[in-house]
Amino acid sequence: MKKKVFFIVSSLVAGGSERVFWLLSQSFDRDKYDVSLVILNGVNPHLSTDLPIRIIDLNTIKASRSFLKLYKFIKKEKPYAIFSTAAHINLLVSLVSFFVNVPIIIARESNIFHQMLTIGDRSSKMWEMLINIFYRRFKVVICQSDEMQKSFINNFGIKENKLTIIPNPVIIPLNIDAPADKGSYKKILIVARLVPEKGHHRLLEIFSELPADYQLTIAGDGPLMETIIETVKQLNLQDRVFMLGRIRNVTEVISNHHVFVLTSYTEGFPNAALEALAVGIPVVAFNVGGITELVRPGFNGYIIEQDTPPVFRNYLIKAAEKEWDTMAIRDDIAQRFAVDKIANRYQELINF
């Protein structure tokens, strides 16, 4: 008899956590597992809903309004295992587990909370208190990186044997039609939500000091859209900086650039950087959660310590001028992060 497994997410928008579970839920062995993707809010999905598994929309919109409906659903369905992701969903599942029996509940965390405190996120203290109480309900907490695991041990006192490190998966494109000629400009790309922690403003300051034959593409949307556009004007970069908004053809856009950049102050695991490496595009990044799991300096990019913009600028130029072994970069990522390999590691957590 197949084991019933739920993956629970807030929605199917373009967020990293949502995409990870969207991928994994499709990649479990369907001969062994009856998998369902459970979402709280099915409005305006960015990810496809045409999947080979069942999608359940609870239509509760927010985690804070979902307890009763999720409780009734789990009590009726009786899943063998539940995977949840992101702190607010993890807390919801943990709370429900006090009132209905589920043999295995496993949380995947998406943030490094002590890093969030460094950028003035006051809610991090509240999350720390709640996590310290409710995460102890989980059989396992999945950390995306060594930094995240250490944060749980040092800040929450969660024992190491309840933590496991499993990075995020990526689909390795079989055929990449990268342009043979990307033009006379050196093309730089960032794909990230337009929020303070992603560091767009310091990227623009760095970019303003690059040679005139460099172009920057900013993909993503968010509350800082207008202020970023205004900064571009103030720095007189309108002819060299291009705002794409939210994109669907991520692989195609990435492959048309020379270098992918990550200027975040905090990350759980940088999915966009992983996608860039999956198509053979090198990454230049500030040292942030998860990046050391991805970037091997000199082989597929460079890692620069935080708060050193001049060093970042110099390595960005170095990366743009260097000839990289695109196929070797792709093969390395396929061996370490292909979705089937990561799905097998998730299955091992409940297959005993």
N, C-alpha and C positions, 0 to 999 in steps of 0.2 A: 504494500500500500504506500502510495506517495505521501511524503511529509509535506504538510501545508506550511508555506513560508510567506510572510508578509514583509514587504519593504514599505516603510511609511515615510512620506515626504510632505512638505507643506503644499507644493504645487508642481506644475511642469513648466515653470518659467526657465530663464536661461542661467540660473544660478549654478555654482559648481556642485553643491551637495545634491541638488535635484538631478543634474546630469549624471553624476556618479551612480546613483541608485537606478536611474533610468537605464543605464548601460548594464549594470550588474543584474538587475531583475530579468533581463532578456537572456543573460548568459549562463544562468544556472542550468544544470542538467535536468531537462523536463521529463526524463524517464524516471527520475528519482524524486523530483520535487514539484508540487503544485504551487506555482508562484503567483502572487498577486501584488500589484503596485497600488498602494492605498494613498490617496491624496486628499488633503483637506479642502483645496480650492482648485476646481477644474476650469475656472474662467480664463480665457485667452491663453491657452498653452503655447509655449514657444517650441517645446519638444513634441515630436510626433506622438500621437495616441494610437496609431495603427501598429499595434504590437502583437507578438505571438502569445502574450499572456493577458490575464484579466486585469483591467484597471477599475478600481473602485473609487468613485468620487463621493466623499462624505458630505461635501457641500456645506462645510462648517466655517469656511473662510479662514478663521484664526485658531491657533492652538488653544487659546484661552476659552473658546466656545465649544471645544470639541470633546470634552471629557465624556459626557453622557452618551453621545452617539458612538464614539469609539469603544467605550465600555460595552455597550449593547452589541456592537458588531463583533467584537472579539469574543464575547461570551457565546454568541450564536455560531460563529465560524470555527472556534476552537483551533487556532493555528498552533503548530508545533514550535515554530520559531518566529520571532519578530526582529527585524533589523530597523533601527530608526537612525535618523541623522539630523544634525544641527541641535543646538542646546534646547531650544523651546520645544521641539518635537520629542527629544529624549526625555525631558522632564515630564511631558504629558504621558508618554508610554510608561515611564517609571511609576507615576501616580496611579495610572489605570491598573498596573500590575499588583497593587495592594488589594484590589477588589475582585480580580479575575485571574485564574491560574493560567499561565503560559509557561511551558517547560523551559524555554530558552528565550531570553531577551538580550539583545546585543545592541550597544550604542556605537555610532560612529561620530566622533567629534570633528568639528570643522574649524575651530578657532584655538589659538594659543592665548589664553586670557591675560597672562602677565604682559604680553606684548601689546595687547589692546589698551592696557592701562597707560602705557607710555605715550599713547596718542590722545590721552584725555577722555577715553570712553568710560564715563562714570558708571555705566550699567555693569561694567565688568565685575565690580565688587559684589553686586547683587547676585550675578551669575555664579561667582565663586562660592557664595554661601549656599545657594540652591544645589549646585553640583556636588558640593561636599556632602550634602544630605542624600540626594536622590540617586546619584550615579552608583552608589554601593549596591543598588538593586540589580544591576546588570551582571550577567555572567561574565561578559568581556566588554571592555571599552576599546574600540579600534582607534588608534592614533595614526595619523598620516605620516608622521615623521618622528625621528629621534628627539627633536626639540619638544614636540608636543607630549611625548611620553614623559620626558623629564619634568615638564611643567606640571603634569598630573601628580607625579610622585612628590615633587617639592612643594607644590602649592595646595594640594588637596589631601595629601597623605594616603592616596590610593595605592594599594600594594602592587608591585610590579607584576605579580602573577595574574592580576586581573586586567592587565594592559597588554595589547599586542600592536605591533606596528605593521600596517598594511597600507602601502601607498595607493593613490588613485589610479584607475585604469584609463587607457586611451585606445581608441580605434586607430590602427595603423593603416592609412590609406594604401590601397594596392597600386593605384596608378596616380601619380602626381604630374599633372601637366604644367610644371613650372615654366614660365616664360624663358626662352633661351636668352633673351636680352631684356633686362629689367630697366633699360634706359640709361641715360648718362648720369642720373642722380643716384646717390646712395640712399636707399629707402629703409627707414626705421619704422617699426610698428609697435604699438602698445594696444592690447585688448584687455579692457578692465572697466568695471563699473566706475562712473565718475563720482567718486566719494573721496573725502580727505585722506583716508588711509592708503589709497593707491598712489599718492605722490605725483599727480599730474603736474602740479605747479612747479615742483623742483625739476621735473623732467623738462618742462618748457624753458626754465632758466638754463639748464645744461644745454639744451638744444640751441638756444640763442647764441651760444658760443662755438657752435660747430661751423665748419666751412659752408660756403653758400651752395655747394652742390649736394647738400643733404636735405632730404625731405622726411617729414614725420607724419605718420598716419595714426590717428586716435580713433579706435573703435570702441563703442560702448555708450551707454547713456546713464543718466543719474542726476542728482540734484545740483551738481556743480557745472552742468553744461554751460550755462550763461556766463559764469565767472571764468571758466576756462576760455571761452570764446573771447571774452573781454581781455584776458591776459595775452592771448595770441595777438590781438590788436595793439595792445600797449607795447609789446616787444617787436612789433612790426614784422610779424611772421606769417601774415595772411597768405603769401605766395608759396610758402613752404610747409605749412601745416594744414592737414586735411582732416575734417571731422566726419566720420562715417555714421555715427549713431550705432544702434544695435544692428549686428549683422548675423545672417544665417549661414552664409557660405564662408565659414571661418577658415577652412583648409585652403580654399582658393585665394583668399585675401592674404593669408600668411605666406603662402608660397611665392607671392609676388613681391616680397621684401627681402632685404639682405640680412637684417638683424631684428630680433625681437627683444624688447626691453621690458624689465620689471623694476619699477621704482617704488614699490610698496614699503610701508613702514611695518606692516604686519600681514602675515598670510598663514593659513592653516596648511595648505598645499596648493601651489600655484598651477592650476589646471591649464590656463592659457599657455603658460611656458611649456608645459608638457606637450600640448598640441603642436606648438611651434617645433619642438625637437622631433616630434613624430613625423614631420614632413622635411626634416633635415635642415631647419633654419636655426642658426646659433642664437643663444640667449645671453644677454648681458644684464645682470641683476644685482641689486643691493642684497646683502646677506639678510635673509628673512626666512621664516619658517618653511621648511621643506625644500628649499632651493639646493641645499647641499646634497639632497637625495637625487637631484636631477642633473645638475651641471657639473661636468668634469673639466676644470679649467684647462684651456688650451686645446681640448678635444671637441667640446661642443658649446663653448662659451666662456664667460668669465664671471666671477663673483667678487663684488666690491663691498667693503665694509660700509655700514651705514654712516651718514653724515660726512661723506667725502666726495662731494660732487665733482671736483676737478679730476679725481682719479677715475670716477665713472666716465667722464667725458673722454679721457685719454683711452680707456679701454674700449669705449664705444667706437672710436675712430679705428683703433687697432682691429676690432672685430669686423668692421665694415670693409677694411682693406685686405683682410686675410682670405685666402682660398681655403674653404672648409670641405671636408670629406662628407658630403651630404648623405651618401648611402651608408657610411659607417655610423653616422649619427642616428639615422633611422633604425638601423639594425640593432644598435645598442638599446634604444628605447623599446623596440619590439621584444627583445629578450627579457627586459625587466618589468615592463608596464602594460603589455598587451592585455586586453580585457579578459581573455580566456584564462590567462595565468592568475590574474587578480581574483576573478570569480572562483577559481579553484581554492584559493586561500580562504575566501569567505565560506565556501561550502565545508571546508575542513573544520570550521568552528562549531558546526552543528552536526557533523557526520561522525558520530562515535557510538 
